[in-house]
């Protein structure tokens, strides 16, 4: 069992939604100078005939933005744990050009890692008409409400290419502030939430690998508290393990959900076209409201997604890892390993 942190989490990372509503200093507005640097790097990539994600950060030179990148990286691990970067003039760019800028910026912030068993490094969040009742479907493939959850990387990033017709708000909540509420009001449940729960791999396990992995919801390790929560995956794991959640475990999860949905705790934002949101999965959980989409394919809600391993990413406990990264040997930093490759190197779905 993980060590239980007995003190409240301090600092800007333990924010509440009411704090963000009163102060918009968390929005980073791109300056014209910064945009010009990104566009120069875009031209550099285009002159080489390259497209995202098939280029390196050396192909996207932004040396004059080193301080900006350092701020982004520090804010994600040492600050509030999330960023909203606003002001990218999308009317100037095609989808392909926007993806080059986004991928290029991401390369300078961290190392992109695989988001699924197909090995996707630059994901597309777009409704495919699928249902989460299928245990092999993930939320980004639907237009449904997504409950609060954390993704399987240090940081998840989104770039909004187009909004839906209505709805589709992005919700974020500080899991550190939620922990503080537990410590103050429901400390008797923290032992439960620090024990391993089974999480469904949603069909993205390799041959012979368990269809579930285990992880505590709260893990205190090496001086830092981390959180992982996807209730849907915990519940669907029961069918695959044959082990039902106990009454006290359900009580703990119900209290956790009530805190996540408390209007004072979370914050809703609309990702406008050109907005880039980055979230540290260990300290912030994210959600999305259901949305109505346009019928025309070219108008459909469409976001690009990155999973990043960060240069200043925290050490996490081995029992908190989804996978062990084959490259670094460290737990939980490598996203979801691609599961099958053809001789030509093209990732194929296992589904």
Buried (B, 14 or more C-beta within 10 A) or exposed (E): EBEBBEEEBEEBBBBBBEBBEEEEEBBBEBEEEBBEBBBEBBEBBEEEEBBBBEBEBEBBBBEEBEEBBBBBBEBBBEBBBBBBBBBBEBEEBEEEBBBBBBBBBBBBBBBBBBBBBBBBBBBBBBBEEBEBEBBBBBBBBBBBBBBBBBBBBBBBBBBBBBBBEEBBBBBBBBBBBBBBBBBEEBEEBBEBBBBBBBBBBBBBBBEEEEBBBBBBBBBBBEEBBBBBBBBBBBBBBBEBEEEEBEEEBEBBBEBBBEBBBBEEBBBBBEBEBBBBBBBBBBBBBBBBBBBEBEEEEEEBBBBBBBBBBBEEBBEBBEBBBBBBBEEEEBBBBBBBBBBBEEEEEEBEEBE
